[in-house]
Amino acid sequence: MSSNVWIRQAHRWLSILFTVAVIANFAAMAMGEPPPWLVYAPLPPLFLLLFTGLYMFALPYAARWRGSKA
């Protein structure tokens, strides 16, 4: 599996993890004061989503810069 495919697959799974963490956060807030670890749980997947998303965003520009037609 090439690195581009691996990055895209990781980005998909990170988005699912981030969504579940946000839903759990809102559910916990509806029941009262949530624990701090749950409040900050969405942040690690969010930062990883930022990096993988920026990588995928830059791929077409990098390919054009290198001179390929992809």
N, C-alpha and C positions, 0 to 999 in steps of 0.2 A: 504494500500500500504506500503510495507516495505521500510526501509530507503535506501537500495541499489537501489531499483527501482526509488525512488524519486531522489536520487543523479544522476542516469543515465539520467533521464528525464530532470533534471535541467541542466546537462552538455550539452545535445542536444540543449535546448533552448538558453543557453548562447552562444553556438557556432554560432547559427543563428544571435543573437544580435550582437556578435562581428563582424561577416562577414558584416552585414549591416552597422555597424559603420565604418569599414575600407573602404567600397565602398563609403560611404558618404564623408569620409575624402579625398579620392582620387578625387572624383568629385568636391569637394569644392576647392581643390588645383589646379585643372585644370582651375578654373574660377578666380583664384587670391589668395590673402592671406586669409586663412580661419580663423574664430574666434577661440580663444584659447580653448573654451569649446568643439568645434568640434574636435580639434586636440587631446585633451586628452580623448575624449569620448570612444575610444576602451580600455582604460586601466582598468577600473573597471571590465568589463566582462572578460578581459584577466586574471586578478588576480584570479577571481572566477573560471575560467577554469583551472588555475594552481592547485588550491586546490582540485577541484572535480576530476581532472585527476589524481593527486597524490593519492587521496583516492582510486580510482578505480584500479590504478596500484598496490597498496599495498594489495588489498583484497585477491588475491590468496596466497600471502606470509603469510598474517595473518591467513588465514584458515589452511594452512599447519603447521604454528607454533603452532596453537591451537590443531592440531592433527586430524582435520577432513579431509575427502577425497575429498571435494568439491574444 
